[in-house]
């Protein structure tokens, strides 16, 4: 079997194993967030930061939730990294944004954060701050989900079907799941362009 055929087979396996019940819990949380007028903060690094930026657009434009990603402001991000350190960039950003319990955080990450391994410590410190505030945490993560999966309210852990492809599958399925969310009839408020074009 070719690499392409194998990879596409893995995609089918991941799709079949996605936890639909957890995704529906995310819908519940996002519907409640929208109802109470809270804001959504999407946190991600690396490829997940790119996904966060795209997801911000979709949650704002399609769902109508006020949504932000700290990584969209590269000047503040790099200034905080330079002056205060990488591990606190998201926590400090959320403090300046006056994070409230009526808001919510959505983490997009392959590992979900792990202080012991010093992997995405900025996610961990942000979620520790969210716990102090009482802000719900959602996530779309890979592997075992790390810290995000341990503390989150509703966290989709993208199933690992091949340990060699954890990162590409995790980041690809972040997009699948968030597009499902913004297309869900309980959340979608505006028609998307091609679906509205006759």
Secondary structure, DSSP 8 states (H G I E B T S, - for coil): --HHHHHHHHHHHHHHHS-HHHHHHHHHHHHHHHHHT--EEEE--THHHHHHHHHHHHIIIII---EE-GGG-HHHHHHHHHHT-GGGHHHHHHHHTT--TTSEEEEEESS--BTTTTBSHHHHHHHHHHHHHT-EEEEEE-TT-HHHHHH-SEEEE---S-GGGHHHHHHHHHHHHHHHHHHSTTT--S--HHHH--
